[in-house]
């Protein structure tokens, strides 16, 4: 029988040890018996009855304080794989189409609706202009069906939630975050997949990209309940971890999105000169290259950012959302679940993907001078006769407006029999997320303007003027920001001011 290790016994002790019998060993105390306090003279081992000349000390010669154990230890902290290719397979089971989807469009407008508005209804026949404005309005189809009809099919979602658990999130904020995440989990369907990433001074993937079956939802709830606050705020590392999840997944759902929530300011990634939060903060460094929206059609994975409370970095959150094609929202402490509900409701209602608008001039003398498309990529052909705008995704009932500026010539003598000049024709192509099929839609009618003889008095379009003012204000703000940034950088670098 193996015995426990003990110091070599002295001769007298060895003799005493040799006198031990089996009966004495059978009567030895069990493992649960306490070890007696140190006392002079030989002592029997409580496990094997070997005789020790003295009881070894139970204290280390170099004592060190025990490692602190968090009061809310996570349910697991698995070692992250080197490659995040452990995502669950997607559900490729086709859904049955409703009757209206077999027809290609639903009764409530199951296709993208395209309309145009001219800046005025009439232009004198002998007049020409280089900046005639035409507004193109695109609206995505809704998801609501007829009363009593089954819920419409929607595209399955790959969602990564990136959650701030820095020290400032301790207490009520963290509990509100857990409640809001519970709402998100409850509203995902088995075809959706979810991954949870938490971050403070570093970032951790708490669970793989898992399908939201009953087992997957239980896994997600356990991951959320394991969250504990502490540490700094490393938004850049958190987004890089989310990008790694999407970049290395083995399977892909139709729609992919990221939800980022933070109540603080990144203290690790953003290089700054001067005081913390200076004007020259390079917030673009927070955005992983694969997340950057290039305006080439589809948004790879838009990051929808939520600034929680009054101490968050609004400039950083806005930059991240704008650079990835997402949205930025400010939420009060008590309104987190409502804000998440609105965002998730939108994410789960993506009805249009890879939307491209095509604009073609109709009258031979009309030319496209400019397309005001904001952050969406646009292209005008060299001859100015056609243009395109890459829009990407649209949620149910989401609207987009684009302002065109045209050269409209004088009416030709050949046009004497025509009272109108047809300006542009608008069409679009996109993929319907419910069916996975491509669609092509033409606008309701050409944009046209009346060409009467003599002086013209006509009302200007309210829709066009509103969009013109918005575009001018946006361009002015962008120019002011650029000038302010350049002036600040120049002053900081100039030896005269240092």
URMOHU-V926525 format. One record per residue. N is the residue number from 1. RES is the residue in one letter. SS is DSSP state (helix for helix, strand for strand, loop for the rest). OMEGA is omega in degrees with one decimal (NA if undefined). NEAR is the number of other ideal C-beta (glycine too) atoms within 12 Angstrom. Layout:
n->N res->RES ss->SS omega->OMEGA near->NEAR
n->N res->RES ss->SS omega->OMEGA near->NEAR
This chain:
n->1 res->X ss->loop omega->179.2 near->11
n->2 res->X ss->loop omega->178.5 near->7
n->3 res->X ss->loop omega->178.1 near->19
n->4 res->X ss->loop omega->-178.4 near->18
n->5 res->X ss->loop omega->178.0 near->12
n->6 res->X ss->loop omega->177.4 near->24
n->7 res->X ss->loop omega->178.2 near->20
n->8 res->X ss->loop omega->-176.7 near->13
n->9 res->X ss->loop omega->172.5 near->23
n->10 res->X ss->loop omega->-177.9 near->16
n->11 res->X ss->helix omega->-178.1 near->11
n->12 res->X ss->helix omega->-179.6 near->14
n->13 res->X ss->helix omega->179.7 near->23
n->14 res->X ss->helix omega->178.6 near->19
n->15 res->X ss->helix omega->179.6 near->13
n->16 res->X ss->helix omega->179.7 near->21
n->17 res->X ss->helix omega->-179.9 near->28
n->18 res->X ss->helix omega->-178.6 near->13
n->19 res->X ss->loop omega->-178.7 near->14
n->20 res->X ss->loop omega->179.4 near->24
n->21 res->X ss->loop omega->178.1 near->12
n->22 res->X ss->helix omega->-179.0 near->10
n->23 res->X ss->helix omega->178.8 near->9
n->24 res->X ss->helix omega->179.5 near->18
n->25 res->X ss->helix omega->179.4 near->20
n->26 res->X ss->helix omega->-178.9 near->13
n->27 res->X ss->loop omega->-179.7 near->14
n->28 res->X ss->loop omega->178.4 near->22
n->29 res->X ss->loop omega->178.1 near->18
n->30 res->X ss->loop omega->-177.4 near->10
n->31 res->X ss->loop omega->-176.5 near->12
n->32 res->X ss->loop omega->179.8 near->8
n->33 res->X ss->loop omega->179.5 near->13
n->34 res->X ss->loop omega->175.6 near->10
n->35 res->X ss->loop omega->-177.1 near->20
n->36 res->X ss->loop omega->178.4 near->15
n->37 res->X ss->loop omega->-179.3 near->10
n->38 res->X ss->loop omega->179.1 near->15
n->39 res->X ss->loop omega->-179.3 near->13
n->40 res->X ss->loop omega->176.7 near->9
n->41 res->X ss->loop omega->-178.7 near->16
n->42 res->X ss->loop omega->179.4 near->25
n->43 res->X ss->strand omega->178.2 near->25
n->44 res->X ss->strand omega->173.7 near->31
n->45 res->X ss->loop omega->-175.8 near->29
n->46 res->X ss->loop omega->-178.7 near->24
n->47 res->X ss->loop omega->-174.3 near->21
n->48 res->X ss->loop omega->178.1 near->22
n->49 res->X ss->loop omega->173.8 near->27
n->50 res->X ss->loop omega->-177.0 near->29
n->51 res->X ss->strand omega->174.3 near->30
n->52 res->X ss->strand omega->176.4 near->32
n->53 res->X ss->loop omega->177.5 near->25
n->54 res->X ss->loop omega->-178.4 near->17
n->55 res->X ss->loop omega->178.7 near->22
n->56 res->X ss->loop omega->178.7 near->17
n->57 res->X ss->loop omega->177.5 near->13
n->58 res->X ss->loop omega->-178.5 near->12
n->59 res->X ss->loop omega->178.1 near->10
n->60 res->X ss->loop omega->177.4 near->10
n->61 res->X ss->loop omega->177.3 near->8
n->62 res->X ss->loop omega->-174.9 near->6
n->63 res->X ss->loop omega->175.5 near->9
n->64 res->X ss->loop omega->-178.0 near->8
n->65 res->X ss->loop omega->179.3 near->7
n->66 res->X ss->loop omega->178.3 near->7
n->67 res->X ss->loop omega->179.5 near->7
n->68 res->X ss->loop omega->178.3 near->8
n->69 res->X ss->loop omega->179.7 near->9
n->70 res->X ss->loop omega->-178.1 near->16
n->71 res->X ss->loop omega->178.3 near->10
n->72 res->X ss->loop omega->-177.7 near->18
n->73 res->X ss->loop omega->179.0 near->14
n->74 res->X ss->loop omega->-176.9 near->23
n->75 res->X ss->loop omega->169.3 near->20
n->76 res->X ss->loop omega->169.3 near->17
n->77 res->X ss->loop omega->-176.8 near->17
n->78 res->X ss->loop omega->174.5 near->16
n->79 res->X ss->loop omega->-178.6 near->9
n->80 res->X ss->loop omega->176.2 near->23
n->81 res->X ss->loop omega->179.8 near->15
n->82 res->X ss->loop omega->178.1 near->9
n->83 res->X ss->loop omega->-179.0 near->15
n->84 res->X ss->loop omega->179.6 near->26
n->85 res->X ss->loop omega->-177.3 near->19
n->86 res->X ss->loop omega->-178.6 near->23
n->87 res->X ss->loop omega->178.3 near->31
n->88 res->X ss->loop omega->174.8 near->30
n->89 res->X ss->loop omega->178.6 near->21
n->90 res->X ss->loop omega->179.1 near->26
n->91 res->X ss->loop omega->-178.5 near->23
n->92 res->X ss->loop omega->-179.6 near->14
n->93 res->X ss->loop omega->-179.2 near->11
n->94 res->X ss->loop omega->176.8 near->14
n->95 res->X ss->loop omega->176.9 near->22
n->96 res->X ss->loop omega->-179.1 near->13
n->97 res->X ss->loop omega->173.8 near->20
n->98 res->X ss->loop omega->-178.5 near->24
n->99 res->X ss->helix omega->-178.1 near->16
n->100 res->X ss->helix omega->178.4 near->26
n->101 res->X ss->helix omega->174.3 near->31
n->102 res->X ss->helix omega->179.0 near->14
n->103 res->X ss->loop omega->176.8 near->13
n->104 res->X ss->loop omega->178.3 near->21
n->105 res->X ss->loop omega->-178.5 near->25
n->106 res->X ss->loop omega->-177.9 near->28
n->107 res->X ss->loop omega->-178.8 near->20
n->108 res->X ss->loop omega->176.2 near->21
n->109 res->X ss->loop omega->-175.3 near->22
n->110 res->X ss->loop omega->176.5 near->37
n->111 res->X ss->loop omega->177.7 near->37
n->112 res->X ss->loop omega->178.9 near->42
n->113 res->X ss->strand omega->-178.8 near->28
n->114 res->X ss->strand omega->175.8 near->39
n->115 res->X ss->strand omega->177.9 near->27
n->116 res->X ss->strand omega->177.3 near->38
n->117 res->X ss->strand omega->175.8 near->34
n->118 res->X ss->strand omega->-176.0 near->38
n->119 res->X ss->loop omega->173.7 near->32
n->120 res->X ss->strand omega->-174.3 near->31
n->121 res->X ss->loop omega->-175.3 near->23
n->122 res->X ss->strand omega->177.1 near->28
n->123 res->X ss->loop omega->-176.4 near->35
n->124 res->X ss->loop omega->-176.1 near->22
n->125 res->X ss->loop omega->-177.3 near->26
n->126 res->X ss->loop omega->-179.9 near->18
n->127 res->X ss->loop omega->173.2 near->23
n->128 res->X ss->loop omega->-178.7 near->23
n->129 res->X ss->strand omega->179.5 near->27
n->130 res->X ss->strand omega->-177.2 near->17
n->131 res->X ss->strand omega->177.1 near->20
n->132 res->X ss->strand omega->-172.8 near->39
n->133 res->X ss->strand omega->174.1 near->41
n->134 res->X ss->strand omega->179.1 near->47
n->135 res->X ss->strand omega->174.4 near->39
n->136 res->X ss->strand omega->-176.8 near->47
n->137 res->X ss->strand omega->177.9 near->30
n->138 res->X ss->strand omega->179.0 near->38
n->139 res->X ss->strand omega->-179.8 near->29
n->140 res->X ss->loop omega->177.1 near->36
n->141 res->X ss->loop omega->176.5 near->40
n->142 res->X ss->loop omega->179.3 near->29
n->143 res->X ss->loop omega->-175.6 near->33
n->144 res->X ss->loop omega->177.4 near->22
n->145 res->X ss->loop omega->178.3 near->24
n->146 res->X ss->loop omega->-179.6 near->16
n->147 res->X ss->loop omega->179.7 near->8
n->148 res->X ss->loop omega->-179.6 near->7
n->149 res->X ss->loop omega->178.4 near->17
n->150 res->X ss->loop omega->179.6 near->17
n->151 res->X ss->loop omega->-177.3 near->16
n->152 res->X ss->loop omega->177.7 near->30
n->153 res->X ss->loop omega->176.3 near->31
n->154 res->X ss->loop omega->-178.5 near->37
n->155 res->X ss->loop omega->175.0 near->37
n->156 res->X ss->loop omega->-170.3 near->36
n->157 res->X ss->strand omega->164.4 near->41
n->158 res->X ss->strand omega->-173.7 near->40
n->159 res->X ss->strand omega->172.6 near->46
n->160 res->X ss->strand omega->175.6 near->50
n->161 res->X ss->strand omega->-177.4 near->50
n->162 res->X ss->strand omega->-166.0 near->49
n->163 res->X ss->strand omega->178.3 near->47
n->164 res->X ss->strand omega->175.3 near->48
n->165 res->X ss->loop omega->176.7 near->45
n->166 res->X ss->loop omega->-175.4 near->38
n->167 res->X ss->helix omega->-178.6 near->21
n->168 res->X ss->helix omega->179.8 near->28
n->169 res->X ss->helix omega->-175.5 near->35
n->170 res->X ss->loop omega->174.9 near->23
n->171 res->X ss->loop omega->-173.1 near->17
n->172 res->X ss->helix omega->-179.2 near->18
n->173 res->X ss->helix omega->-178.8 near->32
n->174 res->X ss->helix omega->178.7 near->33
n->175 res->X ss->helix omega->176.6 near->23
n->176 res->X ss->helix omega->177.7 near->31
n->177 res->X ss->helix omega->179.8 near->42
n->178 res->X ss->helix omega->178.4 near->35
n->179 res->X ss->helix omega->-179.8 near->25
n->180 res->X ss->helix omega->178.0 near->35
n->181 res->X ss->helix omega->175.2 near->42
n->182 res->X ss->helix omega->176.6 near->28
n->183 res->X ss->helix omega->179.8 near->26
n->184 res->X ss->helix omega->-178.3 near->41
n->185 res->X ss->helix omega->-178.3 near->34
n->186 res->X ss->helix omega->-174.1 near->23
n->187 res->X ss->helix omega->175.1 near->28
n->188 res->X ss->loop omega->-178.9 near->35
n->189 res->X ss->loop omega->-178.3 near->27
n->190 res->X ss->loop omega->178.8 near->21
n->191 res->X ss->loop omega->177.5 near->30
n->192 res->X ss->loop omega->175.5 near->38
n->193 res->X ss->strand omega->-175.9 near->43
n->194 res->X ss->strand omega->171.5 near->47
n->195 res->X ss->strand omega->-179.2 near->46
n->196 res->X ss->strand omega->175.2 near->46
n->197 res->X ss->strand omega->175.1 near->44
n->198 res->X ss->strand omega->-179.9 near->44
n->199 res->X ss->strand omega->168.1 near->42
n->200 res->X ss->loop omega->174.5 near->34
n->201 res->X ss->loop omega->173.8 near->25
n->202 res->X ss->loop omega->-179.2 near->25
n->203 res->X ss->strand omega->179.9 near->38
n->204 res->X ss->strand omega->170.0 near->33
n->205 res->X ss->strand omega->-174.8 near->40
n->206 res->X ss->loop omega->178.4 near->38
n->207 res->X ss->loop omega->178.5 near->42
n->208 res->X ss->loop omega->173.8 near->34
n->209 res->X ss->loop omega->-169.3 near->42
n->210 res->X ss->strand omega->174.7 near->37
n->211 res->X ss->strand omega->-175.6 near->32
n->212 res->X ss->loop omega->166.1 near->35
n->213 res->X ss->loop omega->177.8 near->21
n->214 res->X ss->helix omega->179.3 near->16
n->215 res->X ss->helix omega->179.6 near->15
n->216 res->X ss->helix omega->177.9 near->30
n->217 res->X ss->helix omega->176.6 near->28
n->218 res->X ss->helix omega->177.3 near->20
n->219 res->X ss->helix omega->-179.1 near->29
n->220 res->X ss->helix omega->179.8 near->41
n->221 res->X ss->helix omega->178.0 near->29
n->222 res->X ss->helix omega->177.9 near->23
n->223 res->X ss->helix omega->-178.7 near->35
n->224 res->X ss->helix omega->-179.8 near->35
n->225 res->X ss->helix omega->179.6 near->27
n->226 res->X ss->loop omega->-175.3 near->28
n->227 res->X ss->loop omega->176.9 near->41
n->228 res->X ss->loop omega->-174.0 near->30
n->229 res->X ss->loop omega->175.9 near->31
n->230 res->X ss->loop omega->176.9 near->25
n->231 res->X ss->loop omega->-176.7 near->26
n->232 res->X ss->loop omega->-175.5 near->27
n->233 res->X ss->loop omega->-177.4 near->40
n->234 res->X ss->loop omega->-177.1 near->31
n->235 res->X ss->helix omega->-178.3 near->46
n->236 res->X ss->helix omega->179.1 near->37
n->237 res->X ss->helix omega->179.1 near->32
n->238 res->X ss->helix omega->179.2 near->48
n->239 res->X ss->helix omega->175.5 near->48
n->240 res->X ss->helix omega->177.0 near->31
n->241 res->X ss->helix omega->177.0 near->34
n->242 res->X ss->helix omega->178.1 near->47
n->243 res->X ss->helix omega->178.2 near->35
n->244 res->X ss->helix omega->177.7 near->34
n->245 res->X ss->helix omega->-178.0 near->45
n->246 res->X ss->helix omega->-176.1 near->39
n->247 res->X ss->helix omega->-171.1 near->25
n->248 res->X ss->helix omega->178.5 near->24
n->249 res->X ss->loop omega->-179.8 near->30
n->250 res->X ss->loop omega->-176.2 near->20
n->251 res->X ss->loop omega->-176.1 near->25
n->252 res->X ss->loop omega->168.7 near->25
n->253 res->X ss->loop omega->-174.4 near->39
n->254 res->X ss->loop omega->-175.4 near->34
n->255 res->X ss->strand omega->177.6 near->39
n->256 res->X ss->strand omega->-178.7 near->43
n->257 res->X ss->strand omega->175.6 near->46
n->258 res->X ss->strand omega->173.0 near->48
n->259 res->X ss->strand omega->-179.3 near->50
n->260 res->X ss->strand omega->175.6 near->52
n->261 res->X ss->strand omega->177.3 near->49
n->262 res->X ss->strand omega->177.7 near->46
n->263 res->X ss->loop omega->-174.3 near->40
n->264 res->X ss->loop omega->-177.0 near->36
n->265 res->X ss->loop omega->-179.5 near->33
n->266 res->X ss->loop omega->-178.2 near->40
n->267 res->X ss->loop omega->-175.3 near->29
n->268 res->X ss->loop omega->-168.6 near->26
n->269 res->X ss->loop omega->-171.1 near->31
n->270 res->X ss->loop omega->175.8 near->30
n->271 res->X ss->loop omega->-179.5 near->18
n->272 res->X ss->loop omega->170.7 near->24
n->273 res->X ss->loop omega->-178.6 near->18
n->274 res->X ss->loop omega->-175.0 near->17
n->275 res->X ss->loop omega->-179.0 near->11
n->276 res->X ss->loop omega->178.4 near->15
n->277 res->X ss->loop omega->-179.4 near->21
n->278 res->X ss->loop omega->-175.6 near->21
n->279 res->X ss->loop omega->-176.4 near->24
n->280 res->X ss->loop omega->178.1 near->26
n->281 res->X ss->loop omega->-177.3 near->28
n->282 res->X ss->loop omega->-177.8 near->22
n->283 res->X ss->helix omega->178.1 near->33
n->284 res->X ss->helix omega->178.5 near->25
n->285 res->X ss->helix omega->179.1 near->25
n->286 res->X ss->helix omega->-172.3 near->44
n->287 res->X ss->loop omega->175.4 near->40
n->288 res->X ss->loop omega->-177.2 near->34
n->289 res->X ss->helix omega->-177.2 near->18
n->290 res->X ss->helix omega->178.2 near->25
n->291 res->X ss->helix omega->-174.7 near->41
n->292 res->X ss->loop omega->-178.7 near->27
n->293 res->X ss->loop omega->-175.8 near->33
n->294 res->X ss->loop omega->-177.9 near->20
n->295 res->X ss->loop omega->-177.0 near->25
n->296 res->X ss->loop omega->176.6 near->21
n->297 res->X ss->loop omega->-175.6 near->27
n->298 res->X ss->loop omega->172.7 near->30
n->299 res->X ss->loop omega->-174.7 near->41
n->300 res->X ss->loop omega->176.6 near->33
n->301 res->X ss->loop omega->-179.9 near->43
n->302 res->X ss->strand omega->179.3 near->41
n->303 res->X ss->strand omega->177.7 near->48
n->304 res->X ss->strand omega->-171.6 near->42
n->305 res->X ss->strand omega->177.5 near->45
n->306 res->X ss->strand omega->173.6 near->43
n->307 res->X ss->strand omega->-171.8 near->35
n->308 res->X ss->strand omega->179.3 near->39
n->309 res->X ss->loop omega->-172.4 near->29
n->310 res->X ss->loop omega->-176.2 near->15
n->311 res->X ss->loop omega->-178.0 near->21
n->312 res->X ss->loop omega->-179.5 near->35
n->313 res->X ss->loop omega->-175.7 near->35
n->314 res->X ss->helix omega->-179.3 near->27
n->315 res->X ss->helix omega->178.9 near->28
n->316 res->X ss->helix omega->-178.7 near->36
n->317 res->X ss->helix omega->179.0 near->40
n->318 res->X ss->helix omega->-179.7 near->28
n->319 res->X ss->helix omega->179.8 near->34
n->320 res->X ss->helix omega->-179.2 near->47
n->321 res->X ss->helix omega->-177.8 near->35
n->322 res->X ss->helix omega->-177.3 near->31
n->323 res->X ss->helix omega->-176.7 near->33
n->324 res->X ss->helix omega->-178.2 near->41
n->325 res->X ss->loop omega->179.8 near->36
n->326 res->X ss->loop omega->-179.6 near->37
n->327 res->X ss->loop omega->177.4 near->30
n->328 res->X ss->strand omega->-179.6 near->32
n->329 res->X ss->strand omega->171.4 near->30
n->330 res->X ss->strand omega->-178.3 near->25
n->331 res->X ss->strand omega->174.5 near->33
n->332 res->X ss->loop omega->-175.7 near->19
n->333 res->X ss->helix omega->-173.6 near->26
n->334 res->X ss->helix omega->-173.4 near->16
n->335 res->X ss->helix omega->-174.9 near->20
n->336 res->X ss->helix omega->-176.5 near->37
n->337 res->X ss->helix omega->178.5 near->28
n->338 res->X ss->helix omega->179.9 near->20
n->339 res->X ss->helix omega->177.0 near->31
n->340 res->X ss->helix omega->-179.4 near->36
n->341 res->X ss->helix omega->179.9 near->24
n->342 res->X ss->helix omega->-179.2 near->25
n->343 res->X ss->helix omega->-178.2 near->36
n->344 res->X ss->helix omega->176.1 near->34
n->345 res->X ss->helix omega->176.8 near->24
n->346 res->X ss->helix omega->-178.5 near->31
n->347 res->X ss->helix omega->-177.4 near->43
n->348 res->X ss->loop omega->-179.5 near->35
n->349 res->X ss->loop omega->175.3 near->32
n->350 res->X ss->strand omega->-177.7 near->42
n->351 res->X ss->strand omega->-175.3 near->41
n->352 res->X ss->strand omega->174.1 near->46
n->353 res->X ss->strand omega->176.0 near->36
n->354 res->X ss->strand omega->179.9 near->28
n->355 res->X ss->strand omega->175.7 near->42
n->356 res->X ss->strand omega->175.8 near->37
n->357 res->X ss->strand omega->177.4 near->43
n->358 res->X ss->strand omega->-179.2 near->34
n->359 res->X ss->strand omega->-179.8 near->43
n->360 res->X ss->strand omega->176.4 near->30
n->361 res->X ss->strand omega->-178.3 near->34
n->362 res->X ss->loop omega->179.3 near->29
n->363 res->X ss->loop omega->-176.0 near->33
n->364 res->X ss->loop omega->-179.0 near->19
n->365 res->X ss->loop omega->-178.0 near->24
n->366 res->X ss->loop omega->178.2 near->40
n->367 res->X ss->strand omega->174.9 near->32
n->368 res->X ss->strand omega->179.6 near->41
n->369 res->X ss->strand omega->-176.9 near->24
n->370 res->X ss->strand omega->174.2 near->26
n->371 res->X ss->strand omega->178.5 near->34
n->372 res->X ss->strand omega->-174.6 near->33
n->373 res->X ss->loop omega->178.6 near->31
n->374 res->X ss->loop omega->-178.5 near->24
n->375 res->X ss->loop omega->178.9 near->28
n->376 res->X ss->loop omega->-179.3 near->33
n->377 res->X ss->strand omega->178.8 near->26
n->378 res->X ss->strand omega->-178.7 near->29
n->379 res->X ss->strand omega->174.7 near->23
n->380 res->X ss->strand omega->178.8 near->27
n->381 res->X ss->loop omega->-174.2 near->17
n->382 res->X ss->loop omega->-178.6 near->10
n->383 res->X ss->loop omega->178.4 near->14
n->384 res->X ss->loop omega->-176.4 near->25
n->385 res->X ss->loop omega->-179.4 near->24
n->386 res->X ss->strand omega->-179.9 near->26
n->387 res->X ss->strand omega->177.9 near->39
n->388 res->X ss->strand omega->177.1 near->30
n->389 res->X ss->strand omega->176.7 near->38
n->390 res->X ss->strand omega->-175.2 near->33
n->391 res->X ss->strand omega->-179.4 near->42
n->392 res->X ss->strand omega->-174.6 near->38
n->393 res->X ss->strand omega->169.7 near->43
n->394 res->X ss->strand omega->174.4 near->40
n->395 res->X ss->strand omega->178.6 near->37
n->396 res->X ss->loop omega->178.4 near->32
n->397 res->X ss->loop omega->178.3 near->24
n->398 res->X ss->loop omega->-176.6 near->28
n->399 res->X ss->strand omega->174.1 near->24
n->400 res->X ss->strand omega->-178.7 near->35
n->401 res->X ss->strand omega->179.9 near->32
n->402 res->X ss->strand omega->-176.4 near->42
n->403 res->X ss->strand omega->177.3 near->41
n->404 res->X ss->strand omega->173.2 near->46
n->405 res->X ss->strand omega->-171.8 near->34
n->406 res->X ss->strand omega->164.4 near->41
n->407 res->X ss->strand omega->177.7 near->29
n->408 res->X ss->strand omega->-177.1 near->42
n->409 res->X ss->loop omega->170.8 near->25
n->410 res->X ss->loop omega->177.8 near->20
n->411 res->X ss->loop omega->-178.8 near->29
n->412 res->X ss->loop omega->175.4 near->19
n->413 res->X ss->helix omega->179.9 near->10
n->414 res->X ss->helix omega->-178.6 near->12
n->415 res->X ss->helix omega->-174.8 near->23
n->416 res->X ss->loop omega->-179.3 near->11
n->417 res->X ss->loop omega->-177.8 near->10
n->418 res->X ss->loop omega->-179.3 near->19
n->419 res->X ss->loop omega->-177.4 near->18
n->420 res->X ss->strand omega->169.0 near->24
n->421 res->X ss->strand omega->178.4 near->39
n->422 res->X ss->strand omega->-170.8 near->29
n->423 res->X ss->strand omega->-175.9 near->43
n->424 res->X ss->strand omega->174.6 near->43
n->425 res->X ss->strand omega->-174.7 near->29
n->426 res->X ss->strand omega->174.8 near->39
n->427 res->X ss->strand omega->178.8 near->30
n->428 res->X ss->strand omega->173.9 near->36
n->429 res->X ss->strand omega->-178.7 near->28
n->430 res->X ss->strand omega->176.0 near->38
n->431 res->X ss->strand omega->177.2 near->29
n->432 res->X ss->strand omega->-175.4 near->38
n->433 res->X ss->loop omega->-179.2 near->39
n->434 res->X ss->loop omega->-177.1 near->40
n->435 res->X ss->loop omega->-176.1 near->32
n->436 res->X ss->loop omega->-175.7 near->23
n->437 res->X ss->loop omega->176.9 near->21
n->438 res->X ss->strand omega->177.3 near->19
n->439 res->X ss->strand omega->173.8 near->29
n->440 res->X ss->strand omega->-176.2 near->21
n->441 res->X ss->strand omega->175.7 near->30
n->442 res->X ss->strand omega->177.5 near->22
n->443 res->X ss->loop omega->-177.0 near->32
n->444 res->X ss->loop omega->178.3 near->21
n->445 res->X ss->loop omega->178.6 near->19
n->446 res->X ss->loop omega->168.9 near->26
n->447 res->X ss->strand omega->-176.3 near->39
n->448 res->X ss->strand omega->-178.4 near->31
n->449 res->X ss->strand omega->178.1 near->41
n->450 res->X ss->strand omega->-178.8 near->25
n->451 res->X ss->loop omega->-179.6 near->33
n->452 res->X ss->loop omega->173.5 near->22
n->453 res->X ss->loop omega->174.5 near->16
n->454 res->X ss->loop omega->-178.4 near->11
n->455 res->X ss->loop omega->-176.9 near->12
n->456 res->X ss->loop omega->171.2 near->20
n->457 res->X ss->loop omega->-179.7 near->13
n->458 res->X ss->loop omega->179.4 near->17
n->459 res->X ss->loop omega->177.7 near->14
n->460 res->X ss->strand omega->-177.4 near->22
n->461 res->X ss->loop omega->178.2 near->26
n->462 res->X ss->helix omega->-179.2 near->14
n->463 res->X ss->helix omega->-179.2 near->25
n->464 res->X ss->helix omega->-179.2 near->33
n->465 res->X ss->helix omega->178.0 near->20
n->466 res->X ss->helix omega->179.6 near->20
n->467 res->X ss->helix omega->178.0 near->31
n->468 res->X ss->helix omega->178.8 near->28
n->469 res->X ss->helix omega->179.7 near->18
n->470 res->X ss->helix omega->-179.9 near->20
n->471 res->X ss->helix omega->179.5 near->26
n->472 res->X ss->helix omega->178.4 near->17
n->473 res->X ss->helix omega->179.0 near->15
n->474 res->X ss->helix omega->178.3 near->20
n->475 res->X ss->helix omega->179.1 near->18
n->476 res->X ss->helix omega->178.9 near->14
n->477 res->X ss->helix omega->179.5 near->14
n->478 res->X ss->helix omega->179.2 near->17
n->479 res->X ss->helix omega->179.5 near->14
n->480 res->X ss->helix omega->178.2 near->14
n->481 res->X ss->helix omega->-179.5 near->19
n->482 res->X ss->helix omega->-179.5 near->15
n->483 res->X ss->helix omega->-180.0 near->15
n->484 res->X ss->helix omega->-179.9 near->17
n->485 res->X ss->helix omega->-179.6 near->21
n->486 res->X ss->helix omega->-179.8 near->16
n->487 res->X ss->helix omega->-179.6 near->17
n->488 res->X ss->helix omega->-179.8 near->22
n->489 res->X ss->helix omega->-179.7 near->20
n->490 res->X ss->helix omega->-179.4 near->17
n->491 res->X ss->helix omega->-178.4 near->19
n->492 res->X ss->helix omega->-176.8 near->20
n->493 res->X ss->helix omega->-174.4 near->15
n->494 res->X ss->loop omega->-179.9 near->11
n->495 res->X ss->helix omega->-177.4 near->8
n->496 res->X ss->helix omega->-176.4 near->8
n->497 res->X ss->helix omega->-177.8 near->12
n->498 res->X ss->loop omega->NA near->10
